[in-house]
Amino acid sequence: MCILRFDDVLGTVRTIDLSTPAAAQAAWRQIVDLVGRRRAPADAWALSTLETIRASVPVAARAASARALFGATPPAALVRVLAADDIAVGAPVLRTAQLDDADWIELLPALTPAARAVLRHRRDLSAGTLRALESFGSVDFVLSGEVAEAADVTTDVMAEPEPEPAVPSVPVESGPFQSLGSIAKTLPVVSEALRRENDNEAPAAEGEVFRIADVVARIEAFQKRRDDEPKGRAPRPDQQRESFRFETDAAGVLRWAEGMPREAILGTTLARQASPAQSGVDGTAAGAFRRRARFDAAHLVIGGAGPAAGRWLMSAVPIFDAATGRFAGYRGSARRPLSHEAPTRAPAAAGPSPDSLRQLVHELRTPTNAIAGFSEMIECQMLGPVDEVYREQAATMRDDAHRLLSAIDDVDVAARVAGGALPLSPQAVEIAPLVARLAGDLHLLAESRGALVEIGASSLVALADPAALDRIVSRLLGAAIGAAAMGETVAVRTLPAGTGRIALALTRPRAFDAHPGEAILSVDDEDSPASLLGVGFSLRLVRNLARAVGGALDIGDSELTLHLPAVVDGEMGHTASS
């Protein structure tokens, strides 16, 4: 049994049993996460522990822990450990790691050719790191062993290739290893070269031998023609491409294209809307991607001056794996827009229907409930011992999930009110206890704002649905308290408002002065401490719910007044009080 102490890493005295594969796998994930996010030092103990338990952790689990560091800035020592692992483990870290030139230069000799190939595809490395990386070119692409001996045997053939009717040859001016080096440099254009050449070549006759020298010569000839082409000039009309087909992966990144130079389009993503004047797709494609829906005539802009540059109209359908049903990406085509299809400002779209909002609410509530439930299980250690740092994160996740659930419920109620589908059952509700209870629920918000809440509610009884009235008053109080400044007092009072009516009046916070009158209803800053949906949404919800129960919301210059129907004594004709 191997017992490892975690006091140096986590700052707490604790032992973990690593005698089982499951325990070793859990320890690997925790150490990589803590060190990778710089919550623990990358000291000799942590790194040696990873080396010790590496063989007990499956490659899939090690790769998953490396992918989980996306967005983090792992230290160079951890990058070295992961990069020296299987390429499935090292690649996710090497694609995003941010190291100094000195750390990169020290790390490069320890990397495998496959790992260095990952770095060759990065476009954010410094010039010094790129020069150091290029110095490994002859090492990464040299042939060795039996393959090298086979290449030596073909040297004479490659030096003077015999002409063949079906495959014209071009003399090769360099030896086999130098030619292979040139192949490495021309990898981005190999496919395009072979495609262009094969369009003009007849298939090889039966019995003819495939010759590496011919392929090398054709690639080098294509590269020479490509280098001789004028740079920076706009394409001629006959070079301008008019259409192409494409496919994306599940992340929305274009991975395959046909009908245009691939280097101009591969890597473009459908997941994000491009900024104005930048290359990328518009909101039509990005919005459809989030919904996994088909889209038509979405705009794509490709920068540069090549044959693919300019505007395109894209149409695509989602594809799903036949075996698992999982979303696998998009397949579609793009074409040049016609003269009358120039991009114009789209008319304001109508708001979503209540039914679509309720469907959205259903799709959001289920995973959010799951997140809240699992975070509570982690916080309470129902699945086993959990370190303090993870319990704190689970508590934060739980609180955020509950806030999100509250916002989802508000959207659900708003959609039901808009669709006339909110069930209401009017009952007698005493106002004073209701206001006192809800103000108590909001005491933490009031303390965080440094605000005072004064309740002067009298004993009046409203006639309304209890659940709807609870939401109305809580959202109105939350909007007022959440906007209050340090030391500001929010006064709450109730008073009769005529026959069959009562009123609940709140002091209007000074922060609302920047939006006089009902202009506050249009403020959707999504920055209210009381609601994720903002002050404007909360007040609009209060107004619409008040109307649904037979009341109204009056937004004055100094007070927010909620008017509600009251319980009336039929014999006396007066508003009832408890």
Backbone torsions as a table, in degrees:
resi	resn	phi	psi	omega
1	MET	NA	131.3	-178.1
2	CYS	-109.3	114.9	179.9
3	ILE	-104.9	120.6	-179.8
4	LEU	-112.2	138.0	-179.0
5	ARG	-93.4	138.1	-177.5
6	PHE	-106.2	15.7	-174.5
7	ASP	-67.3	-36.5	-179.3
8	ASP	-69.8	-31.6	-174.8
9	VAL	-84.9	-49.6	-172.7
10	LEU	-97.7	-7.6	-178.8
11	GLY	77.3	9.0	179.1
12	THR	-128.0	145.5	-179.6
13	VAL	-80.8	113.1	-176.6
14	ARG	-158.1	149.2	176.1
15	THR	-119.2	148.4	178.5
16	ILE	-130.2	134.0	178.9
17	ASP	-84.0	117.4	-179.3
18	LEU	-106.8	23.0	-176.6
19	SER	-78.5	-14.7	179.7
20	THR	-111.0	151.6	178.2
21	PRO	-59.0	-37.2	-179.6
22	ALA	-63.7	-41.5	179.4
23	ALA	-67.1	-40.8	178.0
24	ALA	-63.3	-40.6	179.2
25	GLN	-64.1	-41.7	178.1
26	ALA	-64.6	-41.5	179.3
27	ALA	-64.2	-41.7	178.3
28	TRP	-58.0	-47.9	-178.1
29	ARG	-61.6	-42.9	-176.3
30	GLN	-68.3	-44.1	-178.4
31	ILE	-65.1	-45.0	179.4
32	VAL	-61.3	-41.0	-178.7
33	ASP	-67.7	-47.4	-177.3
34	LEU	-66.7	-45.8	-179.6
35	VAL	-71.0	-41.8	-177.9
36	GLY	-63.9	-31.0	178.3
37	ARG	-98.0	12.6	174.2
38	ARG	59.4	32.1	172.2
39	ARG	-91.5	-7.1	176.8
40	ALA	-144.7	151.1	-177.5
41	PRO	-72.6	148.3	176.1
42	ALA	-87.8	63.3	-175.8
43	ASP	-88.5	178.9	-175.7
44	ALA	-62.8	-34.7	-179.1
45	TRP	-63.6	-47.9	-177.5
46	ALA	-64.2	-43.9	-177.0
47	LEU	-69.7	-40.0	179.1
48	SER	-68.3	-32.3	176.8
49	THR	-64.5	-42.2	177.5
50	LEU	-61.1	-42.1	179.0
51	GLU	-64.4	-35.5	-177.2
52	THR	-69.3	-41.9	-173.7
53	ILE	-95.9	1.4	-177.0
54	ARG	-55.3	-45.2	-175.7
55	ALA	-66.4	-21.7	-178.7
56	SER	-88.5	-7.0	-177.0
57	VAL	-107.6	125.8	179.9
58	PRO	-60.3	152.3	179.7
59	VAL	-58.8	-39.5	-179.3
60	ALA	-60.7	-40.4	179.4
61	ALA	-69.6	-39.6	178.4
62	ARG	-65.5	-40.0	178.4
63	ALA	-65.5	-38.2	179.1
64	ALA	-64.2	-40.4	178.6
65	SER	-66.7	-33.0	176.7
66	ALA	-69.7	-42.0	177.8
67	ARG	-64.5	-29.6	-179.5
68	ALA	-68.2	-12.6	178.5
69	LEU	-84.6	5.9	179.0
70	PHE	-56.6	129.1	-179.2
71	GLY	91.6	-12.9	177.8
72	ALA	-90.0	173.0	177.8
73	THR	-123.7	76.9	-177.5
74	PRO	-63.4	147.5	179.0
75	PRO	-69.0	161.6	-176.1
76	ALA	-60.8	-35.8	-178.1
77	ALA	-63.4	-40.8	178.4
78	LEU	-71.4	-38.2	176.8
79	VAL	-58.5	-40.2	179.4
80	ARG	-62.7	-42.5	-179.0
81	VAL	-64.7	-45.4	-177.8
82	LEU	-72.8	-37.2	-179.0
83	ALA	-67.7	-27.5	179.0
84	ALA	-80.2	-6.0	-179.9
85	ASP	-81.3	-169.8	174.7
86	ASP	-54.8	149.2	-175.9
87	ILE	-60.7	-29.2	177.1
88	ALA	-65.6	-26.9	177.9
89	VAL	-86.4	-42.7	-175.6
90	GLY	-75.5	-34.4	-174.1
91	ALA	-58.3	-47.4	-178.7
92	PRO	-59.3	-34.3	179.9
93	VAL	-77.0	-41.6	-178.4
94	LEU	-66.2	-26.5	-179.7
95	ARG	-70.3	-26.6	-172.0
96	THR	-125.3	-9.4	-175.7
97	ALA	-59.7	141.6	178.3
98	GLN	-116.9	102.8	-178.4
99	LEU	-122.5	160.7	174.3
100	ASP	-72.6	161.5	178.5
101	ASP	-55.7	-42.2	-177.7
102	ALA	-62.4	-40.0	179.7
103	ASP	-68.6	-40.9	178.2
104	TRP	-62.5	-47.1	-177.0
105	ILE	-63.2	-35.7	177.4
106	GLU	-71.6	-31.0	-176.6
107	LEU	-80.1	-32.7	-171.8
108	LEU	-54.9	-45.0	-178.9
109	PRO	-62.2	-24.7	-178.4
110	ALA	-84.0	-7.2	-177.2
111	LEU	-85.8	153.3	173.1
112	THR	-80.2	162.2	175.8
113	PRO	-55.3	-36.8	179.1
114	ALA	-65.2	-39.4	178.8
115	ALA	-67.3	-41.1	177.4
116	ARG	-66.0	-29.7	176.9
117	ALA	-63.5	-33.2	176.3
118	VAL	-62.4	-43.3	-179.6
119	LEU	-67.3	-29.6	-179.3
120	ARG	-64.8	-20.3	-179.9
121	HIS	-90.6	-3.2	178.1
122	ARG	-81.1	147.0	-178.6
123	ARG	-115.4	7.8	-177.2
124	ASP	-114.5	8.8	179.1
125	LEU	-78.5	151.4	-178.9
126	SER	-73.0	164.8	-179.0
127	ALA	-62.1	-36.8	179.8
128	GLY	-65.4	-41.6	178.2
129	THR	-67.3	-39.0	179.2
130	LEU	-64.3	-39.8	177.7
131	ARG	-63.6	-41.4	178.3
132	ALA	-64.9	-37.6	179.2
133	LEU	-67.7	-39.6	179.7
134	GLU	-65.0	-26.0	-179.3
135	SER	-66.9	-13.9	178.9
136	PHE	-94.1	5.5	-175.9
137	GLY	-58.1	-49.1	-177.4
138	SER	-67.2	-25.3	179.1
139	VAL	-80.3	-43.4	-176.3
140	ASP	-68.6	-27.5	-172.2
141	PHE	-112.8	8.2	178.9
142	VAL	-79.7	146.9	175.7
143	LEU	-91.0	144.6	-179.0
144	SER	-137.0	167.1	175.9
145	GLY	66.3	-142.1	-176.5
146	GLU	-64.0	-33.5	179.5
147	VAL	-64.9	-39.7	179.1
148	ALA	-66.3	-40.1	178.8
149	GLU	-63.4	-39.2	177.7
150	ALA	-64.1	-36.8	178.0
151	ALA	-66.2	-38.0	178.2
152	ASP	-63.0	-36.3	-179.4
153	VAL	-63.4	-32.5	-176.0
154	THR	-89.8	5.7	-177.0
155	THR	-58.9	-47.3	-178.1
156	ASP	-64.0	-39.8	-179.8
157	VAL	-64.3	-39.1	-178.2
158	MET	-71.6	-30.3	-178.6
159	ALA	-69.1	-38.5	-179.4
160	GLU	-132.3	77.3	-177.5
161	PRO	-67.2	137.3	178.8
162	GLU	-77.2	137.4	179.9
163	PRO	-68.4	141.2	177.1
164	GLU	-126.8	139.8	-175.7
165	PRO	-59.2	-39.6	-172.1
166	ALA	-83.4	-26.2	-175.2
167	VAL	-130.3	94.4	178.8
168	PRO	-60.7	143.9	-178.2
169	SER	-112.9	155.7	175.0
170	VAL	-122.7	131.2	-177.3
171	PRO	-57.9	141.8	177.4
172	VAL	-99.6	127.9	-173.5
173	GLU	-94.5	-0.3	-176.3
174	SER	-128.4	167.2	178.7
175	GLY	-74.0	176.4	-174.3
176	PRO	-63.4	-41.2	-177.4
177	PHE	-72.1	-36.6	177.2
178	GLN	-66.6	-38.2	177.9
179	SER	-64.5	-40.5	178.3
180	LEU	-65.3	-33.2	175.0
181	GLY	-62.8	-40.4	178.4
182	SER	-67.1	-32.0	175.4
183	ILE	-61.3	-43.7	-179.6
184	ALA	-59.1	-40.3	-178.9
185	LYS	-70.8	-21.9	-176.6
186	THR	-104.3	13.6	-179.7
187	LEU	-53.7	-40.2	-179.4
188	PRO	-62.3	-18.9	-176.4
189	VAL	-115.5	8.0	-177.8
190	VAL	-62.2	-49.3	-177.2
191	SER	-61.2	-43.0	-179.0
192	GLU	-65.3	-38.3	-179.8
193	ALA	-64.7	-47.3	-179.2
194	LEU	-65.1	-37.9	179.8
195	ARG	-63.3	-45.8	-179.4
196	ARG	-64.5	-41.6	-177.7
197	GLU	-69.4	-39.8	-177.9
198	ASN	-67.6	-24.7	176.5
199	ASP	-62.1	-27.0	-176.5
200	ASN	-108.3	5.6	-176.3
201	GLU	-109.5	144.8	173.1
202	ALA	-83.0	151.3	177.7
203	PRO	-63.0	149.2	-178.5
204	ALA	-65.4	141.0	179.3
205	ALA	-68.3	155.7	-178.6
206	GLU	-62.7	132.7	178.7
207	GLY	94.7	-10.0	178.9
208	GLU	-74.6	148.0	-177.3
209	VAL	-92.3	133.2	175.9
210	PHE	-72.8	129.0	-172.5
211	ARG	-115.9	121.9	177.8
212	ILE	-61.8	-36.3	-177.8
213	ALA	-59.5	-37.7	-179.5
214	ASP	-66.6	-41.5	178.9
215	VAL	-62.8	-45.2	178.8
216	VAL	-59.9	-45.0	-178.4
217	ALA	-64.1	-39.8	179.9
218	ARG	-67.4	-38.0	178.1
219	ILE	-65.0	-44.3	-179.4
220	GLU	-66.5	-36.9	176.7
221	ALA	-64.8	-40.7	177.1
222	PHE	-64.1	-41.9	179.1
223	GLN	-61.9	-38.5	-179.6
224	LYS	-65.6	-43.9	177.9
225	ARG	-63.5	-38.3	-179.7
226	ARG	-66.0	-40.7	178.9
227	ASP	-68.6	-29.1	-178.6
228	ASP	-78.8	-14.0	-179.7
229	GLU	-68.5	142.5	178.5
230	PRO	-60.1	138.3	-179.4
231	LYS	-95.8	147.3	171.5
232	GLY	77.2	7.1	179.5
233	ARG	-94.9	148.4	176.1
234	ALA	-66.4	144.0	-178.4
235	PRO	-66.6	148.0	175.3
236	ARG	-69.0	157.8	-179.1
237	PRO	-55.2	-36.0	-178.5
238	ASP	-74.5	-13.7	176.6
239	GLN	-90.6	-18.7	-176.4
240	GLN	-64.2	126.1	178.8
241	ARG	-82.0	144.4	-175.5
242	GLU	-112.5	-17.9	-179.5
243	SER	-162.1	159.3	173.6
244	PHE	-159.6	162.6	175.8
245	ARG	-111.0	156.3	-177.0
246	PHE	-152.4	163.1	171.3
247	GLU	-140.4	148.6	177.1
248	THR	-118.4	167.3	172.2
249	ASP	-91.7	-174.0	-176.9
250	ALA	-66.8	-19.7	177.5
251	ALA	-86.2	-0.7	178.9
252	GLY	87.6	7.1	-178.1
253	VAL	-89.8	130.1	179.3
254	LEU	-67.8	122.0	-177.8
255	ARG	-115.1	-12.1	-178.8
256	TRP	-147.3	138.9	177.7
257	ALA	-147.5	146.5	179.0
258	GLU	-138.2	130.5	178.8
259	GLY	107.7	4.1	178.1
260	MET	-158.3	161.7	177.0
261	PRO	-58.6	121.2	-171.2
262	ARG	-68.7	-30.7	-177.9
263	GLU	-63.8	-18.4	-179.0
264	ALA	-81.8	-19.7	-172.1
265	ILE	-122.6	-29.9	-177.3
266	LEU	-62.2	136.3	-177.4
267	GLY	98.2	-14.1	175.4
268	THR	-65.3	140.5	-176.7
269	THR	-113.9	144.0	173.7
270	LEU	-91.0	-7.5	-171.8
271	ALA	-77.5	-20.7	-176.3
272	ARG	-129.7	138.8	175.7
273	GLN	-75.9	133.5	-178.9
274	ALA	-72.7	149.4	175.5
275	SER	-70.5	158.4	178.3
276	PRO	-56.0	139.9	178.8
277	ALA	67.7	13.3	178.0
278	GLN	-113.1	157.1	177.5
279	SER	-71.3	145.9	177.8
280	GLY	139.8	-169.5	-175.7
281	VAL	-99.4	166.1	178.8
282	ASP	-92.4	-174.8	-176.8
283	GLY	-67.9	-22.6	179.0
284	THR	-62.0	-48.8	179.8
285	ALA	-68.9	-42.7	-178.4
286	ALA	-64.4	-41.0	178.7
287	GLY	-67.1	-40.9	177.8
288	ALA	-63.8	-37.3	179.1
289	PHE	-61.4	-41.8	-179.9
290	ARG	-63.5	-30.8	-179.8
291	ARG	-93.3	-2.3	-174.9
292	ARG	55.8	42.1	-176.7
293	ALA	-112.8	161.6	176.7
294	ARG	-74.2	157.6	176.8
295	PHE	-142.6	158.2	-176.1
296	ASP	-140.8	138.9	176.4
297	ALA	58.6	36.5	172.0
298	ALA	-77.1	144.7	-175.7
299	HIS	-88.4	136.3	174.9
300	LEU	-127.2	134.1	176.7
301	VAL	-116.5	126.6	176.4
302	ILE	-113.5	123.9	-177.8
303	GLY	-80.5	-179.2	178.5
304	GLY	93.2	-166.7	-176.9
305	ALA	-128.5	16.8	-179.3
306	GLY	-81.6	-176.6	-179.3
307	PRO	-66.5	-15.9	179.6
308	ALA	-95.5	-7.0	-174.2
309	ALA	-67.2	150.1	175.4
310	GLY	117.9	-160.8	-176.0
311	ARG	-97.5	146.4	178.6
312	TRP	-136.3	155.6	170.6
313	LEU	-111.7	123.1	-174.5
314	MET	-108.9	142.7	171.6
315	SER	-135.4	138.3	-176.4
316	ALA	-157.1	159.8	176.2
317	VAL	-124.2	147.5	177.1
318	PRO	-72.7	149.3	176.3
319	ILE	-121.3	146.1	-176.6
320	PHE	-129.8	146.0	179.8
321	ASP	-66.8	126.9	-176.1
322	ALA	-65.2	-29.4	-175.9
323	ALA	-83.2	-42.3	-174.3
324	THR	-106.0	-18.6	-176.2
325	GLY	79.4	4.5	-179.2
326	ARG	-74.9	148.2	176.0
327	PHE	-64.8	129.4	-175.1
328	ALA	-115.3	-6.7	179.0
329	GLY	133.2	-158.0	-179.0
330	TYR	-126.4	151.5	172.8
331	ARG	-132.5	129.0	-177.3
332	GLY	-167.5	-164.3	-177.5
333	SER	-141.6	165.0	178.7
334	ALA	-138.8	150.1	179.5
335	ARG	-143.6	163.4	175.9
336	ARG	-72.5	140.2	178.0
337	PRO	-70.3	147.0	174.7
338	LEU	-76.0	170.4	-174.5
339	SER	-60.1	-34.5	-178.0
340	HIS	-87.9	3.5	-178.8
341	GLU	-107.0	23.7	177.3
342	ALA	-61.9	144.4	-177.5
343	PRO	-64.3	132.1	177.3
344	THR	-129.2	167.5	179.3
345	ARG	-69.0	122.6	-177.5
346	ALA	-71.5	142.6	176.4
347	PRO	-64.8	154.7	-179.2
348	ALA	-61.1	126.8	-177.4
349	ALA	-79.1	145.7	176.1
350	ALA	-67.6	151.5	-179.5
351	GLY	-66.0	159.7	179.9
352	PRO	-64.7	149.5	179.9
353	SER	-72.9	155.6	177.7
354	PRO	-56.8	-37.9	180.0
355	ASP	-63.5	-40.6	179.6
356	SER	-68.1	-35.0	176.9
357	LEU	-65.4	-41.3	-180.0
358	ARG	-66.8	-35.5	175.3
359	GLN	-64.9	-42.1	177.2
360	LEU	-61.1	-42.7	179.0
361	VAL	-59.1	-44.0	179.6
362	HIS	-61.7	-41.4	-178.4
363	GLU	-70.6	-26.5	179.6
364	LEU	-85.6	-36.3	-173.5
365	ARG	-66.7	-39.3	-175.8
366	THR	-61.7	-53.6	179.4
367	PRO	-67.5	-31.0	179.8
368	THR	-67.3	-40.5	175.2
369	ASN	-60.9	-39.8	179.3
370	ALA	-64.2	-42.3	178.9
371	ILE	-62.5	-44.7	179.7
372	ALA	-62.4	-42.0	-179.1
373	GLY	-65.8	-45.1	-179.3
374	PHE	-68.4	-36.4	178.1
375	SER	-64.8	-37.3	176.3
376	GLU	-66.8	-37.1	177.3
377	MET	-64.4	-39.2	178.2
378	ILE	-68.1	-43.8	-178.7
379	GLU	-61.9	-38.8	-179.5
380	CYS	-87.1	2.2	178.0
381	GLN	58.6	37.5	179.5
382	MET	-72.4	-21.1	-179.4
383	LEU	-98.8	5.8	-178.3
384	GLY	125.9	173.4	-177.7
385	PRO	-60.0	137.4	-179.8
386	VAL	-133.9	136.7	-179.1
387	ASP	-67.2	157.1	-173.9
388	GLU	-59.8	-38.3	-177.6
389	VAL	-64.3	-35.2	178.4
390	TYR	-76.2	-33.1	176.9
391	ARG	-65.5	-38.1	177.3
392	GLU	-64.8	-42.2	177.5
393	GLN	-64.2	-37.8	178.7
394	ALA	-65.2	-38.3	178.0
395	ALA	-64.5	-40.1	176.7
396	THR	-63.9	-42.7	177.5
397	MET	-61.1	-40.7	-180.0
398	ARG	-63.0	-46.0	179.9
399	ASP	-63.1	-42.7	178.8
400	ASP	-64.3	-38.9	-180.0
401	ALA	-65.6	-38.5	178.7
402	HIS	-68.0	-37.7	175.7
403	ARG	-63.8	-40.2	178.2
404	LEU	-66.1	-39.5	177.5
405	LEU	-63.1	-37.7	177.1
406	SER	-63.1	-42.9	178.0
407	ALA	-65.3	-38.9	178.4
408	ILE	-62.9	-41.4	178.2
409	ASP	-62.3	-38.8	178.0
410	ASP	-62.9	-42.4	177.8
411	VAL	-63.3	-39.8	179.1
412	ASP	-62.4	-45.4	179.7
413	VAL	-64.3	-42.3	179.1
414	ALA	-60.9	-40.8	179.0
415	ALA	-66.6	-38.4	178.9
416	ARG	-66.9	-39.5	178.2
417	VAL	-64.5	-44.6	-179.5
418	ALA	-63.1	-34.1	-179.2
419	GLY	-91.0	3.0	-179.0
420	GLY	64.9	28.2	-176.1
421	ALA	-114.0	18.0	-179.7
422	LEU	-88.5	116.0	179.5
423	PRO	-71.3	130.3	-177.9
424	LEU	-127.9	135.7	177.9
425	SER	-133.0	91.7	-175.9
426	PRO	-60.4	134.1	176.7
427	GLN	-141.9	166.6	176.9
428	ALA	-78.2	124.6	-178.1
429	VAL	-128.8	122.5	177.6
430	GLU	-74.2	129.3	-173.8
431	ILE	-76.2	-42.7	-174.3
432	ALA	-59.1	-52.0	178.6
433	PRO	-63.2	-34.7	-179.9
434	LEU	-63.7	-46.9	-179.1
435	VAL	-65.0	-40.7	-180.0
436	ALA	-63.1	-42.2	-179.2
437	ARG	-65.9	-45.5	-177.9
438	LEU	-69.6	-35.0	176.0
439	ALA	-65.3	-35.9	175.4
440	GLY	-64.7	-37.7	178.0
441	ASP	-64.2	-26.1	-177.1
442	LEU	-100.1	15.5	-175.6
443	HIS	-66.7	-32.9	178.1
444	LEU	-65.7	-38.5	177.1
445	LEU	-64.4	-42.2	179.2
446	ALA	-63.9	-40.5	178.8
447	GLU	-65.4	-40.4	179.9
448	SER	-66.4	-30.6	178.5
449	ARG	-85.4	-13.8	-175.9
450	GLY	71.4	27.8	-176.8
451	ALA	-102.9	156.8	177.3
452	LEU	-109.9	142.1	178.2
453	VAL	-119.1	120.3	178.4
454	GLU	-111.8	123.4	-177.2
455	ILE	-109.9	121.8	177.2
456	GLY	-122.5	42.1	-175.2
457	ALA	-74.6	133.7	175.4
458	SER	-93.2	171.9	-174.5
459	SER	-83.4	79.9	177.0
460	LEU	-115.0	154.8	-176.5
461	VAL	-122.0	124.3	179.0
462	ALA	-95.3	155.2	176.0
463	LEU	-110.8	98.7	-175.6
464	ALA	-160.7	165.4	174.8
465	ASP	-66.1	125.7	-174.9
466	PRO	-58.7	-44.5	-178.5
467	ALA	-65.8	-42.9	179.1
468	ALA	-64.9	-42.3	-179.6
469	LEU	-66.3	-37.1	176.9
470	ASP	-59.9	-44.4	179.8
471	ARG	-68.1	-39.7	-179.6
472	ILE	-59.7	-52.3	-175.8
473	VAL	-69.2	-39.8	-178.7
474	SER	-65.3	-40.9	179.6
475	ARG	-70.4	-35.6	178.4
476	LEU	-68.0	-45.1	176.5
477	LEU	-62.5	-43.7	-179.1
478	GLY	-62.2	-40.4	179.0
479	ALA	-64.1	-41.0	-178.9
480	ALA	-71.0	-46.5	-179.0
481	ILE	-67.7	-40.0	-179.0
482	GLY	-64.7	-24.1	179.7
483	ALA	-96.4	-5.8	-177.1
484	ALA	-69.8	147.3	179.3
485	ALA	-92.5	170.8	179.5
486	MET	-58.2	126.4	178.7
487	GLY	81.1	-2.7	-179.3
488	GLU	-79.3	145.2	-178.8
489	THR	-106.3	130.5	174.1
490	VAL	-103.6	107.0	-179.0
491	ALA	-92.1	133.4	-179.8
492	VAL	-120.4	127.1	179.1
493	ARG	-143.3	149.8	176.0
494	THR	-117.4	149.5	-177.9
495	LEU	-158.3	152.5	175.1
496	PRO	-64.7	147.8	-178.2
497	ALA	-130.7	40.0	-179.2
498	GLY	103.6	178.7	-177.0
499	THR	-64.6	124.1	176.5
500	GLY	73.8	14.9	-178.8
501	ARG	-137.2	147.4	170.2
502	ILE	-131.7	161.6	-178.2
503	ALA	-131.0	142.5	173.7
504	LEU	-117.7	112.9	-174.2
505	ALA	-110.5	134.8	177.3
506	LEU	-122.1	144.4	174.9
507	THR	-63.8	132.0	178.7
508	ARG	-77.3	123.6	-178.7
509	PRO	-62.0	149.6	-179.5
510	ARG	-64.2	-26.3	-179.9
511	ALA	-63.3	-22.2	179.2
512	PHE	-77.2	-9.4	-177.1
513	ASP	-62.8	-25.6	178.6
514	ALA	-69.9	-11.6	179.2
515	HIS	-131.0	79.7	-173.5
516	PRO	-62.6	151.4	176.4
517	GLY	60.4	-140.6	-177.8
518	GLU	-83.2	6.6	175.8
519	ALA	-62.2	-22.5	179.6
520	ILE	-64.4	-22.2	-180.0
521	LEU	-66.9	-22.3	-176.8
522	SER	-94.8	4.4	-178.5
523	VAL	-86.7	108.7	177.1
524	ASP	-116.4	66.8	-176.9
525	ASP	-79.5	-14.1	-179.5
526	GLU	52.1	33.7	-178.2
527	ASP	-131.2	21.1	-179.8
528	SER	-81.0	132.6	177.8
529	PRO	-68.3	-16.3	-178.5
530	ALA	-89.5	-22.9	-176.1
531	SER	-150.6	138.5	176.6
532	LEU	-68.1	-19.1	-174.4
533	LEU	-93.8	-3.2	174.7
534	GLY	95.2	164.3	-177.2
535	VAL	-65.6	-44.4	-177.2
536	GLY	-59.1	-44.6	-179.9
537	PHE	-63.3	-42.9	-179.0
538	SER	-60.5	-45.1	-178.8
539	LEU	-69.7	-35.8	176.1
540	ARG	-65.6	-38.1	177.2
541	LEU	-63.5	-43.1	177.7
542	VAL	-60.6	-45.2	-178.8
543	ARG	-62.3	-46.6	-177.4
544	ASN	-68.8	-38.6	177.0
545	LEU	-67.2	-39.0	177.8
546	ALA	-60.8	-41.2	176.8
547	ARG	-63.9	-36.8	-177.8
548	ALA	-66.0	-31.5	180.0
549	VAL	-94.1	7.2	177.6
550	GLY	92.8	15.5	179.7
551	GLY	-113.9	-156.6	-179.3
552	ALA	-162.4	159.1	175.1
553	LEU	-116.8	122.3	179.6
554	ASP	-108.1	118.7	-179.4
555	ILE	-102.1	102.2	-179.0
556	GLY	-98.8	-175.3	-178.6
557	ASP	-75.6	-25.4	-176.3
558	SER	-123.1	-17.8	-176.8
559	GLU	-140.3	153.8	168.1
560	LEU	-105.4	116.4	-173.1
561	THR	-115.4	123.7	178.8
562	LEU	-102.1	118.7	178.0
563	HIS	-97.8	133.1	-176.9
564	LEU	-135.8	149.1	172.9
565	PRO	-68.4	147.1	-176.8
566	ALA	-116.4	156.9	173.2
567	VAL	-72.0	128.2	-175.4
568	VAL	-112.6	132.0	174.4
569	ASP	-75.2	111.9	-174.1
570	GLY	-60.2	-34.9	-177.4
571	GLU	-77.9	-41.9	-175.9
572	MET	-86.9	-26.5	-178.3
573	GLY	74.6	18.1	-179.5
574	HIS	-111.4	158.4	174.4
575	THR	-66.6	130.0	-176.5
576	ALA	-76.3	148.5	173.6
577	SER	-131.8	153.9	-177.8
578	SER	-84.9	NA	NA
